[in-house]
Amino acid sequence: MSKVFEPYPHKSTRELRASLFLFRLLARPFLVRIGLFLVRFLLQVRFPIAPFVKFTGYEQFCAGKDVLSCTRATSRLMAFRVFSVLDYANEHANTSADYEHNAHVVIETIREAKHNPAYPFAVVKPSAIGSFKLFEKKTQNKPLSAVEQKDWNMIKQRLDQLAFEAQEAGIVLMIDAEESWIQEGVDAVVLPLMRQFNKKQVVIAITIQLYLNGNDQVYQSFLKDANTHAYYLGAKLVRGAYMEIERNRAVLLNIDAPVCNTKEETDTQYRAALHAAMKALDQHLCIVATHNQLDINWVVAYCKNNKLSLASKNLWFSQLFGMRDYVSFSLAAQGANIFKYVPFGPLRQAIPYLIRRALENSAMKTQTLEECYQIKAALKRRKFSV
Ligand SMILES: Cc1cc2nc3c(=O)[nH]c(=O)nc-3n(C[C@H](O)[C@H](O)[C@H](O)COP(=O)(O)OP(=O)(O)OC[C@H]3O[C@@H](n4cnc5c(N)ncnc54)[C@H](O)[C@@H]3O)c2cc1C
């Protein structure tokens, strides 16, 4: 008799019940709004929120307060061939000291990855290690003052060191994508790094947001650049997480929003990029970073129809820690390479990240209800299999 697939093998029944409780709350936008109002208020009046950690989603979406405390969660994933990338959840960086500190923590994750095979990737968010304003100014091609030029050189130095550390550790460093109006500034430092470090294998991977108009073509131009300059392209394909911010800014500035007008257009661009990536898989690395089951099924079918191995070293899938685990474990069970984005950091510091997760889950009601359905079914199976 074939073994029944267990979509949450890393969780105890008690933990699974807690997840169900949380996702049921997140499926109710009204409750999420009240919850977020309360959390923001408690933070403002400096109320100690640690005793209420269970209600913040921290245990569901974050793996621990520092690199070492994540090992418990990531080794549980690894027991089922689900890899991890440690993602430092610190979204407030404004000073040189903050940027230095954040770069140092990313180096810590890279050094940990050097001797822990559960971590084949590391990740950095550009605005965590350099001024957002400076990336914006570079994007606008405006001249920098002497002080800004010095800060810009520091950003380059930090990224250079991170790339060097990743190369030494034999892992891939992913560069996250953020708001569209800093992206060209980010590319200005990352493109030379790819040309330099990706000659023998991928060390640096960029992120392409396919909700931005025309970004399927931007991905094609990166592929072309890699072929022209003889390096291996690493690309994480995402839809994009800043849609509201992009649209609000466009209204404020009275300009056209750079984001596709409809979800369908975003989906079409995402699929076009996936198609190009599959064709280039013999050379270039593609990270399919999505929770979208249709896209994942499409890639799996594409591999099957074109006799490509799902375990190809150039093909990785990725989902966020605590979200769509049933998708991740199913991919691992089919032999695919899959890693979870695993945020970590102290509770207070992780709150902005948790707020984004809460809003995303509450906005994507159908997927959140599917998550509830999957957890309920798993709990039921466990109950009747004892
Ligand atoms: C491993 C991983 C890494 C990630 N890294 C990044 C990153 O570096 N930068 C980043 O920005 N995001 C990142 N994301 C988030 C990602 O961009 C999406 O916000 C999130 O994954 C939801 O998209 P989806 O493809 O999973 O699911 P889906 O439910 O299929 O798509 C939801 C997404 O579609 C788009 N969308 C929804 N409605 C509309 C509309 N009306 N018009 C146009 N587009 C619409 C939005 O991008 C929305 O987030 C990452 C996600 C994962 C899983």
The ligand as a MOL file (V3000), in Angstrom:
LIG
                    3D

  0  0  0     0  0            999 V3000
M  V30 BEGIN CTAB
M  V30 COUNTS 53 58 0 0 0
M  V30 BEGIN ATOM
M  V30 1 C 10.8250 32.8290 -1.4350 0
M  V30 2 C 10.2290 34.1680 -1.7150 0
M  V30 3 C 11.0500 35.2770 -1.8670 0
M  V30 4 C 10.5000 36.5230 -2.1500 0
M  V30 5 N 11.3090 37.6150 -2.3350 0
M  V30 6 C 10.7720 38.8100 -2.7200 0
M  V30 7 C 11.5830 39.9340 -3.0320 0
M  V30 8 O 12.8130 39.8810 -2.9700 0
M  V30 9 N 10.9630 41.0840 -3.4240 0
M  V30 10 C 9.5960 41.1830 -3.5240 0
M  V30 11 O 9.0830 42.2430 -3.9100 0
M  V30 12 N 8.8000 40.1330 -3.2080 0
M  V30 13 C 9.3490 38.9670 -2.8000 0
M  V30 14 N 8.5280 37.9100 -2.5100 0
M  V30 15 C 7.0550 38.1090 -2.4100 0
M  V30 16 C 6.3830 37.9240 -3.7540 0
M  V30 17 O 6.7760 38.9770 -4.5890 0
M  V30 18 C 4.8510 37.9050 -3.6640 0
M  V30 19 O 4.4010 39.0640 -3.0050 0
M  V30 20 C 4.2640 36.7410 -2.9170 0
M  V30 21 O 5.0350 35.5900 -3.0890 0
M  V30 22 C 2.8400 36.4690 -3.4550 0
M  V30 23 O 2.9070 36.1310 -4.8270 0
M  V30 24 P 2.7550 34.6310 -5.3580 0
M  V30 25 O 3.3990 34.5140 -6.6740 0
M  V30 26 O 3.3150 33.7240 -4.3020 0
M  V30 27 O 1.1900 34.3570 -5.3460 0
M  V30 28 P -0.0650 34.8860 -6.1620 0
M  V30 29 O -1.1850 34.8150 -5.1780 0
M  V30 30 O -0.2470 34.1690 -7.4450 0
M  V30 31 O 0.1940 36.4060 -6.5030 0
M  V30 32 C -0.0260 37.4710 -5.6210 0
M  V30 33 C 0.8000 38.6000 -6.2130 0
M  V30 34 O 0.2800 38.9630 -7.5080 0
M  V30 35 C 0.4430 40.3500 -7.7110 0
M  V30 36 N -0.8940 40.9520 -7.8460 0
M  V30 37 C -1.9730 40.7200 -7.0530 0
M  V30 38 N -3.0330 41.4600 -7.4510 0
M  V30 39 C -2.6200 42.1760 -8.5330 0
M  V30 40 C -3.2580 43.1540 -9.3660 0
M  V30 41 N -4.5280 43.5150 -9.1770 0
M  V30 42 N -2.5290 43.6980 -10.3660 0
M  V30 43 C -1.2390 43.3420 -10.5920 0
M  V30 44 N -0.5950 42.4200 -9.8280 0
M  V30 45 C -1.2660 41.8510 -8.8100 0
M  V30 46 C 1.1720 40.8990 -6.4860 0
M  V30 47 O 2.5550 40.8720 -6.7640 0
M  V30 48 C 0.8000 39.8870 -5.4050 0
M  V30 49 O 1.7750 39.8380 -4.3660 0
M  V30 50 C 9.0780 36.6580 -2.2490 0
M  V30 51 C 8.2700 35.5250 -2.1230 0
M  V30 52 C 8.8170 34.2980 -1.8770 0
M  V30 53 C 7.9200 33.1140 -1.7680 0
M  V30 END ATOM
M  V30 BEGIN BOND
M  V30 1 1 1 2
M  V30 2 1 2 3
M  V30 3 2 2 52
M  V30 4 2 3 4
M  V30 5 1 4 5
M  V30 6 1 4 50
M  V30 7 2 5 6
M  V30 8 1 6 7
M  V30 9 1 6 13
M  V30 10 2 7 8
M  V30 11 1 7 9
M  V30 12 1 9 10
M  V30 13 2 10 11
M  V30 14 1 10 12
M  V30 15 2 12 13
M  V30 16 1 13 14
M  V30 17 1 14 15
M  V30 18 1 14 50
M  V30 19 1 15 16
M  V30 20 1 16 17
M  V30 21 1 16 18
M  V30 22 1 18 19
M  V30 23 1 18 20
M  V30 24 1 20 21
M  V30 25 1 20 22
M  V30 26 1 22 23
M  V30 27 1 23 24
M  V30 28 2 24 25
M  V30 29 1 24 26
M  V30 30 1 24 27
M  V30 31 1 27 28
M  V30 32 2 28 29
M  V30 33 1 28 30
M  V30 34 1 28 31
M  V30 35 1 31 32
M  V30 36 1 32 33
M  V30 37 1 33 34
M  V30 38 1 33 48
M  V30 39 1 34 35
M  V30 40 1 35 36
M  V30 41 1 35 46
M  V30 42 1 36 37
M  V30 43 1 36 45
M  V30 44 2 37 38
M  V30 45 1 38 39
M  V30 46 1 39 40
M  V30 47 2 39 45
M  V30 48 1 40 41
M  V30 49 2 40 42
M  V30 50 1 42 43
M  V30 51 2 43 44
M  V30 52 1 44 45
M  V30 53 1 46 47
M  V30 54 1 46 48
M  V30 55 1 48 49
M  V30 56 2 50 51
M  V30 57 1 51 52
M  V30 58 1 52 53
M  V30 END BOND
M  V30 END CTAB
M  END
